[in-house]
Amino acid sequence: MGKSFEHQPDASRYVLMIDDELVAVADYRINGDAISFNHTYTNPKLRGNGYAGEVVEFAMNDVEKTSDRHVVPMCWYVDKWFGEHPDRADLLTRTAGTTAGTPKSSA
């Protein structure tokens, strides 16, 4: 089973593919220093396997590594994910110019 994750910035989404089949999606919108996750989707025939959680975790890891935006969980599932992962709450409150609470160097 070939599982792969991808950030598709032109489509404003993160996706999980298995064997070239779209399995799960986390859609977002950029709003200044925030990234609002407004929709998640899992292929109905594949629900109940934790795929939405996997794509959301991939998305949060990518946001944390590649930007200084804070996350706004507008989708109920992303909000639930943060409730189940309180150790990731720093993504909800960080401010521009910082990453994981540490100021970025301007040098």
Secondary structure, DSSP 8 states (H G I E B T S, - for coil): --EEEEEEGGGTEEEEEETTEEEEEEEEEEETTEEEEEEEEE-GGGTTSSHHHHHHHHHHHHHHHH---EEEE-SHHHHHHHHH-GGGTHHHH--TTEETTEE----
